[in-house]
Amino acid sequence: MNTEPQAVDGLRLKLGDTHPHTRESLNNLINLYEAWKKPKKAEEWRAKLPQIEAVNE
């Protein structure tokens, strides 16, 4: 079972995409996948980041 994405998705639902904790958790997940040498997974989650950041502008 993969709990990291579920946790981030839960934060997005509970706090919203623009909440700092949501963005921080998403960045942490991306960094974790990069450290694990899983660039495809990191890129999947990185693709969601511009959508979230665009809401802030």
mmCIF file of the N, C-alpha and C atoms, coordinates in Angstrom:
data_MODEL
# 
_entry.id   MODEL 
# 
loop_
_atom_site.group_PDB 
_atom_site.id 
_atom_site.type_symbol 
_atom_site.label_atom_id 
_atom_site.label_alt_id 
_atom_site.label_comp_id 
_atom_site.label_asym_id 
_atom_site.label_entity_id 
_atom_site.label_seq_id 
_atom_site.pdbx_PDB_ins_code 
_atom_site.Cartn_x 
_atom_site.Cartn_y 
_atom_site.Cartn_z 
_atom_site.occupancy 
_atom_site.B_iso_or_equiv 
_atom_site.pdbx_formal_charge 
_atom_site.auth_seq_id 
_atom_site.auth_comp_id 
_atom_site.auth_asym_id 
_atom_site.auth_atom_id 
_atom_site.pdbx_PDB_model_num 
ATOM 1   N N  . MET A 1 1  ? 0.845  -1.184 0.000   1.00 0.00 ? 1  MET A N  1 
ATOM 2   C CA . MET A 1 1  ? 0.000  0.000  0.000   1.00 0.00 ? 1  MET A CA 1 
ATOM 3   C C  . MET A 1 1  ? 0.889  1.246  0.000   1.00 0.00 ? 1  MET A C  1 
ATOM 4   N N  . ASN A 1 2  ? 0.507  2.231  -0.768  1.00 0.00 ? 2  ASN A N  1 
ATOM 5   C CA . ASN A 1 2  ? 1.279  3.464  -0.898  1.00 0.00 ? 2  ASN A CA 1 
ATOM 6   C C  . ASN A 1 2  ? 0.563  4.581  -0.141  1.00 0.00 ? 2  ASN A C  1 
ATOM 7   N N  . THR A 1 3  ? 1.077  4.937  1.050   1.00 0.00 ? 3  THR A N  1 
ATOM 8   C CA . THR A 1 3  ? 0.373  5.897  1.903   1.00 0.00 ? 3  THR A CA 1 
ATOM 9   C C  . THR A 1 3  ? 0.786  7.339  1.663   1.00 0.00 ? 3  THR A C  1 
ATOM 10  N N  . GLU A 1 4  ? 1.973  7.581  1.088   1.00 0.00 ? 4  GLU A N  1 
ATOM 11  C CA . GLU A 1 4  ? 2.418  8.955  0.903   1.00 0.00 ? 4  GLU A CA 1 
ATOM 12  C C  . GLU A 1 4  ? 1.448  9.772  0.050   1.00 0.00 ? 4  GLU A C  1 
ATOM 13  N N  . PRO A 1 5  ? 1.089  9.290  -1.135  1.00 0.00 ? 5  PRO A N  1 
ATOM 14  C CA . PRO A 1 5  ? 0.148  10.070 -1.945  1.00 0.00 ? 5  PRO A CA 1 
ATOM 15  C C  . PRO A 1 5  ? -1.203 10.233 -1.264  1.00 0.00 ? 5  PRO A C  1 
ATOM 16  N N  . GLN A 1 6  ? -1.654 9.226  -0.523  1.00 0.00 ? 6  GLN A N  1 
ATOM 17  C CA . GLN A 1 6  ? -2.931 9.339  0.168   1.00 0.00 ? 6  GLN A CA 1 
ATOM 18  C C  . GLN A 1 6  ? -2.873 10.446 1.215   1.00 0.00 ? 6  GLN A C  1 
ATOM 19  N N  . ALA A 1 7  ? -1.747 10.554 1.901   1.00 0.00 ? 7  ALA A N  1 
ATOM 20  C CA . ALA A 1 7  ? -1.605 11.587 2.921   1.00 0.00 ? 7  ALA A CA 1 
ATOM 21  C C  . ALA A 1 7  ? -1.633 12.978 2.291   1.00 0.00 ? 7  ALA A C  1 
ATOM 22  N N  . VAL A 1 8  ? -0.928 13.142 1.192   1.00 0.00 ? 8  VAL A N  1 
ATOM 23  C CA . VAL A 1 8  ? -0.915 14.437 0.509   1.00 0.00 ? 8  VAL A CA 1 
ATOM 24  C C  . VAL A 1 8  ? -2.297 14.756 -0.043  1.00 0.00 ? 8  VAL A C  1 
ATOM 25  N N  . ASP A 1 9  ? -2.945 13.760 -0.627  1.00 0.00 ? 9  ASP A N  1 
ATOM 26  C CA . ASP A 1 9  ? -4.296 13.981 -1.141  1.00 0.00 ? 9  ASP A CA 1 
ATOM 27  C C  . ASP A 1 9  ? -5.255 14.334 -0.010  1.00 0.00 ? 9  ASP A C  1 
ATOM 28  N N  . GLY A 1 10 ? -5.069 13.702 1.151   1.00 0.00 ? 10 GLY A N  1 
ATOM 29  C CA . GLY A 1 10 ? -5.900 14.027 2.306   1.00 0.00 ? 10 GLY A CA 1 
ATOM 30  C C  . GLY A 1 10 ? -5.708 15.462 2.755   1.00 0.00 ? 10 GLY A C  1 
ATOM 31  N N  . LEU A 1 11 ? -4.455 15.917 2.764   1.00 0.00 ? 11 LEU A N  1 
ATOM 32  C CA . LEU A 1 11 ? -4.186 17.316 3.113   1.00 0.00 ? 11 LEU A CA 1 
ATOM 33  C C  . LEU A 1 11 ? -4.826 18.264 2.108   1.00 0.00 ? 11 LEU A C  1 
ATOM 34  N N  . ARG A 1 12 ? -4.746 17.900 0.840   1.00 0.00 ? 12 ARG A N  1 
ATOM 35  C CA . ARG A 1 12 ? -5.345 18.749 -0.197  1.00 0.00 ? 12 ARG A CA 1 
ATOM 36  C C  . ARG A 1 12 ? -6.848 18.869 0.017   1.00 0.00 ? 12 ARG A C  1 
ATOM 37  N N  . LEU A 1 13 ? -7.479 17.770 0.396   1.00 0.00 ? 13 LEU A N  1 
ATOM 38  C CA . LEU A 1 13 ? -8.925 17.795 0.633   1.00 0.00 ? 13 LEU A CA 1 
ATOM 39  C C  . LEU A 1 13 ? -9.265 18.572 1.906   1.00 0.00 ? 13 LEU A C  1 
ATOM 40  N N  . LYS A 1 14 ? -8.501 18.348 2.966   1.00 0.00 ? 14 LYS A N  1 
ATOM 41  C CA . LYS A 1 14 ? -8.806 18.950 4.270   1.00 0.00 ? 14 LYS A CA 1 
ATOM 42  C C  . LYS A 1 14 ? -8.417 20.426 4.331   1.00 0.00 ? 14 LYS A C  1 
ATOM 43  N N  . LEU A 1 15 ? -7.204 20.750 3.890   1.00 0.00 ? 15 LEU A N  1 
ATOM 44  C CA . LEU A 1 15 ? -6.683 22.109 4.037   1.00 0.00 ? 15 LEU A CA 1 
ATOM 45  C C  . LEU A 1 15 ? -6.806 22.938 2.765   1.00 0.00 ? 15 LEU A C  1 
ATOM 46  N N  . GLY A 1 16 ? -6.902 22.271 1.636   1.00 0.00 ? 16 GLY A N  1 
ATOM 47  C CA . GLY A 1 16 ? -6.958 22.982 0.370   1.00 0.00 ? 16 GLY A CA 1 
ATOM 48  C C  . GLY A 1 16 ? -5.597 23.028 -0.303  1.00 0.00 ? 16 GLY A C  1 
ATOM 49  N N  . ASP A 1 17 ? -5.620 23.255 -1.606  1.00 0.00 ? 17 ASP A N  1 
ATOM 50  C CA . ASP A 1 17 ? -4.394 23.265 -2.400  1.00 0.00 ? 17 ASP A CA 1 
ATOM 51  C C  . ASP A 1 17 ? -3.465 24.417 -2.054  1.00 0.00 ? 17 ASP A C  1 
ATOM 52  N N  . THR A 1 18 ? -3.989 25.518 -1.581  1.00 0.00 ? 18 THR A N  1 
ATOM 53  C CA . THR A 1 18 ? -3.156 26.694 -1.362  1.00 0.00 ? 18 THR A CA 1 
ATOM 54  C C  . THR A 1 18 ? -2.559 26.763 0.035   1.00 0.00 ? 18 THR A C  1 
ATOM 55  N N  . HIS A 1 19 ? -2.934 25.857 0.907   1.00 0.00 ? 19 HIS A N  1 
ATOM 56  C CA . HIS A 1 19 ? -2.423 25.893 2.279   1.00 0.00 ? 19 HIS A CA 1 
ATOM 57  C C  . HIS A 1 19 ? -0.928 25.568 2.291   1.00 0.00 ? 19 HIS A C  1 
ATOM 58  N N  . PRO A 1 20 ? -0.151 26.299 3.083   1.00 0.00 ? 20 PRO A N  1 
ATOM 59  C CA . PRO A 1 20 ? 1.305  26.059 3.129   1.00 0.00 ? 20 PRO A CA 1 
ATOM 60  C C  . PRO A 1 20 ? 1.674  24.627 3.524   1.00 0.00 ? 20 PRO A C  1 
ATOM 61  N N  . HIS A 1 21 ? 0.920  24.000 4.404   1.00 0.00 ? 21 HIS A N  1 
ATOM 62  C CA . HIS A 1 21 ? 1.225  22.623 4.806   1.00 0.00 ? 21 HIS A CA 1 
ATOM 63  C C  . HIS A 1 21 ? 1.023  21.656 3.642   1.00 0.00 ? 21 HIS A C  1 
ATOM 64  N N  . THR A 1 22 ? 0.045  21.918 2.812   1.00 0.00 ? 22 THR A N  1 
ATOM 65  C CA . THR A 1 22 ? -0.194 21.076 1.647   1.00 0.00 ? 22 THR A CA 1 
ATOM 66  C C  . THR A 1 22 ? 0.986  21.174 0.686   1.00 0.00 ? 22 THR A C  1 
ATOM 67  N N  . ARG A 1 23 ? 1.401  22.393 0.387   1.00 0.00 ? 23 ARG A N  1 
ATOM 68  C CA . ARG A 1 23 ? 2.525  22.590 -0.540  1.00 0.00 ? 23 ARG A CA 1 
ATOM 69  C C  . ARG A 1 23 ? 3.819  22.002 0.038   1.00 0.00 ? 23 ARG A C  1 
ATOM 70  N N  . GLU A 1 24 ? 4.037  22.192 1.328   1.00 0.00 ? 24 GLU A N  1 
ATOM 71  C CA . GLU A 1 24 ? 5.239  21.656 1.967   1.00 0.00 ? 24 GLU A CA 1 
ATOM 72  C C  . GLU A 1 24 ? 5.256  20.126 1.899   1.00 0.00 ? 24 GLU A C  1 
ATOM 73  N N  . SER A 1 25 ? 4.124  19.507 2.177   1.00 0.00 ? 25 SER A N  1 
ATOM 74  C CA . SER A 1 25 ? 4.050  18.052 2.118   1.00 0.00 ? 25 SER A CA 1 
ATOM 75  C C  . SER A 1 25 ? 4.283  17.535 0.709   1.00 0.00 ? 25 SER A C  1 
ATOM 76  N N  . LEU A 1 26 ? 3.738  18.225 -0.259  1.00 0.00 ? 26 LEU A N  1 
ATOM 77  C CA . LEU A 1 26 ? 3.939  17.836 -1.649  1.00 0.00 ? 26 LEU A CA 1 
ATOM 78  C C  . LEU A 1 26 ? 5.417  17.946 -2.030  1.00 0.00 ? 26 LEU A C  1 
ATOM 79  N N  . ASN A 1 27 ? 6.053  19.026 -1.632  1.00 0.00 ? 27 ASN A N  1 
ATOM 80  C CA . ASN A 1 27 ? 7.496  19.184 -1.907  1.00 0.00 ? 27 ASN A CA 1 
ATOM 81  C C  . ASN A 1 27 ? 8.308  18.107 -1.197  1.00 0.00 ? 27 ASN A C  1 
ATOM 82  N N  . ASN A 1 28 ? 7.934  17.769 0.032   1.00 0.00 ? 28 ASN A N  1 
ATOM 83  C CA . ASN A 1 28 ? 8.638  16.712 0.759   1.00 0.00 ? 28 ASN A CA 1 
ATOM 84  C C  . ASN A 1 28 ? 8.491  15.368 0.060   1.00 0.00 ? 28 ASN A C  1 
ATOM 85  N N  . LEU A 1 29 ? 7.304  15.086 -0.447  1.00 0.00 ? 29 LEU A N  1 
ATOM 86  C CA . LEU A 1 29 ? 7.073  13.838 -1.166  1.00 0.00 ? 29 LEU A CA 1 
ATOM 87  C C  . LEU A 1 29 ? 7.923  13.782 -2.436  1.00 0.00 ? 29 LEU A C  1 
ATOM 88  N N  . ILE A 1 30 ? 7.984  14.885 -3.148  1.00 0.00 ? 30 ILE A N  1 
ATOM 89  C CA . ILE A 1 30 ? 8.811  14.959 -4.359  1.00 0.00 ? 30 ILE A CA 1 
ATOM 90  C C  . ILE A 1 30 ? 10.273 14.705 -4.009  1.00 0.00 ? 30 ILE A C  1 
ATOM 91  N N  . ASN A 1 31 ? 10.763 15.350 -2.953  1.00 0.00 ? 31 ASN A N  1 
ATOM 92  C CA . ASN A 1 31 ? 12.151 15.155 -2.529  1.00 0.00 ? 31 ASN A CA 1 
ATOM 93  C C  . ASN A 1 31 ? 12.424 13.719 -2.113  1.00 0.00 ? 31 ASN A C  1 
ATOM 94  N N  . LEU A 1 32 ? 11.456 13.096 -1.468  1.00 0.00 ? 32 LEU A N  1 
ATOM 95  C CA . LEU A 1 32 ? 11.611 11.708 -1.051  1.00 0.00 ? 32 LEU A CA 1 
ATOM 96  C C  . LEU A 1 32 ? 11.735 10.785 -2.259  1.00 0.00 ? 32 LEU A C  1 
ATOM 97  N N  . TYR A 1 33 ? 10.876 10.964 -3.244  1.00 0.00 ? 33 TYR A N  1 
ATOM 98  C CA . TYR A 1 33 ? 10.970 10.136 -4.448  1.00 0.00 ? 33 TYR A CA 1 
ATOM 99  C C  . TYR A 1 33 ? 12.303 10.373 -5.173  1.00 0.00 ? 33 TYR A C  1 
ATOM 100 N N  . GLU A 1 34 ? 12.781 11.599 -5.181  1.00 0.00 ? 34 GLU A N  1 
ATOM 101 C CA . GLU A 1 34 ? 14.080 11.866 -5.810  1.00 0.00 ? 34 GLU A CA 1 
ATOM 102 C C  . GLU A 1 34 ? 15.203 11.172 -5.046  1.00 0.00 ? 34 GLU A C  1 
ATOM 103 N N  . ALA A 1 35 ? 15.144 11.190 -3.724  1.00 0.00 ? 35 ALA A N  1 
ATOM 104 C CA . ALA A 1 35 ? 16.163 10.519 -2.908  1.00 0.00 ? 35 ALA A CA 1 
ATOM 105 C C  . ALA A 1 35 ? 16.137 9.013  -3.124  1.00 0.00 ? 35 ALA A C  1 
ATOM 106 N N  . TRP A 1 36 ? 14.959 8.476  -3.378  1.00 0.00 ? 36 TRP A N  1 
ATOM 107 C CA . TRP A 1 36 ? 14.810 7.045  -3.641  1.00 0.00 ? 36 TRP A CA 1 
ATOM 108 C C  . TRP A 1 36 ? 15.140 6.689  -5.080  1.00 0.00 ? 36 TRP A C  1 
ATOM 109 N N  . LYS A 1 37 ? 15.591 7.682  -5.858  1.00 0.00 ? 37 LYS A N  1 
ATOM 110 C CA . LYS A 1 37 ? 15.935 7.466  -7.276  1.00 0.00 ? 37 LYS A CA 1 
ATOM 111 C C  . LYS A 1 37 ? 14.718 6.985  -8.073  1.00 0.00 ? 37 LYS A C  1 
ATOM 112 N N  . LYS A 1 38 ? 13.577 7.634  -7.820  1.00 0.00 ? 38 LYS A N  1 
ATOM 113 C CA . LYS A 1 38 ? 12.345 7.341  -8.562  1.00 0.00 ? 38 LYS A CA 1 
ATOM 114 C C  . LYS A 1 38 ? 11.873 8.628  -9.237  1.00 0.00 ? 38 LYS A C  1 
ATOM 115 N N  . PRO A 1 39 ? 12.608 9.052  -10.278 1.00 0.00 ? 39 PRO A N  1 
ATOM 116 C CA . PRO A 1 39 ? 12.299 10.337 -10.907 1.00 0.00 ? 39 PRO A CA 1 
ATOM 117 C C  . PRO A 1 39 ? 10.918 10.389 -11.568 1.00 0.00 ? 39 PRO A C  1 
ATOM 118 N N  . LYS A 1 40 ? 10.437 9.259  -12.046 1.00 0.00 ? 40 LYS A N  1 
ATOM 119 C CA . LYS A 1 40 ? 9.100  9.275  -12.672 1.00 0.00 ? 40 LYS A CA 1 
ATOM 120 C C  . LYS A 1 40 ? 8.019  9.592  -11.648 1.00 0.00 ? 40 LYS A C  1 
ATOM 121 N N  . LYS A 1 41 ? 8.123  9.009  -10.455 1.00 0.00 ? 41 LYS A N  1 
ATOM 122 C CA . LYS A 1 41 ? 7.151  9.293  -9.398  1.00 0.00 ? 41 LYS A CA 1 
ATOM 123 C C  . LYS A 1 41 ? 7.286  10.739 -8.933  1.00 0.00 ? 41 LYS A C  1 
ATOM 124 N N  . ALA A 1 42 ? 8.517  11.222 -8.812  1.00 0.00 ? 42 ALA A N  1 
ATOM 125 C CA . ALA A 1 42 ? 8.733  12.609 -8.410  1.00 0.00 ? 42 ALA A CA 1 
ATOM 126 C C  . ALA A 1 42 ? 8.111  13.551 -9.436  1.00 0.00 ? 42 ALA A C  1 
ATOM 127 N N  . GLU A 1 43 ? 8.275  13.240 -10.693 1.00 0.00 ? 43 GLU A N  1 
ATOM 128 C CA . GLU A 1 43 ? 7.726  14.089 -11.753 1.00 0.00 ? 43 GLU A CA 1 
ATOM 129 C C  . GLU A 1 43 ? 6.201  14.067 -11.766 1.00 0.00 ? 43 GLU A C  1 
ATOM 130 N N  . GLU A 1 44 ? 5.609  12.916 -11.459 1.00 0.00 ? 44 GLU A N  1 
ATOM 131 C CA . GLU A 1 44 ? 4.147  12.824 -11.367 1.00 0.00 ? 44 GLU A CA 1 
ATOM 132 C C  . GLU A 1 44 ? 3.613  13.840 -10.360 1.00 0.00 ? 44 GLU A C  1 
ATOM 133 N N  . TRP A 1 45 ? 4.246  13.891 -9.198  1.00 0.00 ? 45 TRP A N  1 
ATOM 134 C CA . TRP A 1 45 ? 3.795  14.803 -8.143  1.00 0.00 ? 45 TRP A CA 1 
ATOM 135 C C  . TRP A 1 45 ? 4.227  16.234 -8.416  1.00 0.00 ? 45 TRP A C  1 
ATOM 136 N N  . ARG A 1 46 ? 5.367  16.411 -9.077  1.00 0.00 ? 46 ARG A N  1 
ATOM 137 C CA . ARG A 1 46 ? 5.818  17.758 -9.426  1.00 0.00 ? 46 ARG A CA 1 
ATOM 138 C C  . ARG A 1 46 ? 4.846  18.403 -10.417 1.00 0.00 ? 46 ARG A C  1 
ATOM 139 N N  . ALA A 1 47 ? 4.232  17.575 -11.259 1.00 0.00 ? 47 ALA A N  1 
ATOM 140 C CA . ALA A 1 47 ? 3.274  18.090 -12.229 1.00 0.00 ? 47 ALA A CA 1 
ATOM 141 C C  . ALA A 1 47 ? 2.064  18.712 -11.537 1.00 0.00 ? 47 ALA A C  1 
ATOM 142 N N  . LYS A 1 48 ? 1.757  18.283 -10.323 1.00 0.00 ? 48 LYS A N  1 
ATOM 143 C CA . LYS A 1 48 ? 0.639  18.851 -9.574  1.00 0.00 ? 48 LYS A CA 1 
ATOM 144 C C  . LYS A 1 48 ? 1.012  20.183 -8.929  1.00 0.00 ? 48 LYS A C  1 
ATOM 145 N N  . LEU A 1 49 ? 2.285  20.421 -8.718  1.00 0.00 ? 49 LEU A N  1 
ATOM 146 C CA . LEU A 1 49 ? 2.737  21.635 -8.042  1.00 0.00 ? 49 LEU A CA 1 
ATOM 147 C C  . LEU A 1 49 ? 2.380  22.911 -8.789  1.00 0.00 ? 49 LEU A C  1 
ATOM 148 N N  . PRO A 1 50 ? 2.612  23.025 -10.097 1.00 0.00 ? 50 PRO A N  1 
ATOM 149 C CA . PRO A 1 50 ? 2.231  24.273 -10.785 1.00 0.00 ? 50 PRO A CA 1 
ATOM 150 C C  . PRO A 1 50 ? 0.739  24.566 -10.693 1.00 0.00 ? 50 PRO A C  1 
ATOM 151 N N  . GLN A 1 51 ? -0.074 23.520 -10.702 1.00 0.00 ? 51 GLN A N  1 
ATOM 152 C CA . GLN A 1 51 ? -1.514 23.715 -10.571 1.00 0.00 ? 51 GLN A CA 1 
ATOM 153 C C  . GLN A 1 51 ? -1.829 24.362 -9.234  1.00 0.00 ? 51 GLN A C  1 
ATOM 154 N N  . ILE A 1 52 ? -1.177 23.916 -8.197  1.00 0.00 ? 52 ILE A N  1 
ATOM 155 C CA . ILE A 1 52 ? -1.404 24.454 -6.855  1.00 0.00 ? 52 ILE A CA 1 
ATOM 156 C C  . ILE A 1 52 ? -0.854 25.875 -6.765  1.00 0.00 ? 52 ILE A C  1 
ATOM 157 N N  . GLU A 1 53 ? 0.357  26.092 -7.286  1.00 0.00 ? 53 GLU A N  1 
ATOM 158 C CA . GLU A 1 53 ? 0.973  27.408 -7.204  1.00 0.00 ? 53 GLU A CA 1 
ATOM 159 C C  . GLU A 1 53 ? 0.227  28.428 -8.072  1.00 0.00 ? 53 GLU A C  1 
ATOM 160 N N  . ALA A 1 54 ? -0.364 27.983 -9.166  1.00 0.00 ? 54 ALA A N  1 
ATOM 161 C CA . ALA A 1 54 ? -1.106 28.895 -10.034 1.00 0.00 ? 54 ALA A CA 1 
ATOM 162 C C  . ALA A 1 54 ? -2.337 29.464 -9.316  1.00 0.00 ? 54 ALA A C  1 
ATOM 163 N N  . VAL A 1 55 ? -2.876 28.709 -8.383  1.00 0.00 ? 55 VAL A N  1 
ATOM 164 C CA . VAL A 1 55 ? -4.032 29.170 -7.609  1.00 0.00 ? 55 VAL A CA 1 
ATOM 165 C C  . VAL A 1 55 ? -3.633 30.362 -6.743  1.00 0.00 ? 55 VAL A C  1 
ATOM 166 N N  . ASN A 1 56 ? -2.386 30.390 -6.290  1.00 0.00 ? 56 ASN A N  1 
ATOM 167 C CA . ASN A 1 56 ? -1.909 31.465 -5.409  1.00 0.00 ? 56 ASN A CA 1 
ATOM 168 C C  . ASN A 1 56 ? -1.685 32.775 -6.129  1.00 0.00 ? 56 ASN A C  1 
ATOM 169 N N  . GLU A 1 57 ? -1.526 32.729 -7.433  1.00 0.00 ? 57 GLU A N  1 
ATOM 170 C CA . GLU A 1 57 ? -1.195 33.955 -8.178  1.00 0.00 ? 57 GLU A CA 1 
ATOM 171 C C  . GLU A 1 57 ? -2.417 34.776 -8.489  1.00 0.00 ? 57 GLU A C  1 
# 
